[in-house]
Amino acid sequence: MLTVFTELYLPPTRVPSGVEFATTVRSVTGGSVFGSRDNRNIDASRSTSTLAYTADVPLRGFRPGMYVPRVEATPSIGESQSVARDGLFDVR
C-alpha cells in the first residue's frame, strides 16, 4: 500500500466551498494503473489556510518498474484553476 499525502494552501480571501482531489498513478511509459476522486467540502469559517489530503493506493498487481503518482486539486463551481503535483516511486 502506498499512501499519498498533500497539503493544499488556500488563499485567505477566496476560500472555495469545496475541492475535488483526483489521484492517479501511471507507469513511466504512460499507461494509467490507478485512479480515484474525492470531493471535500470546506467550511468558510475555518481558521486554517491549509487542507490536508491523503489517498491510499493499493500496489497489488503493480508490475516492477517506475511509477508517477499525481494529485490534482480543482476548486468547486465558480473556480477553474487547478493545481497538481507529481512524484516518483519504484516497485521492485
Secondary structure, 3 states (H helix, E strand, C coil): CEEEEEEEECCCCCCCCEEEEEEEEEECCCCEEEEEEEEEECCCCCCCCEEEEEEEECCCCCCCEEEEEEEEEEECCCCCCCEEEECCEEEC
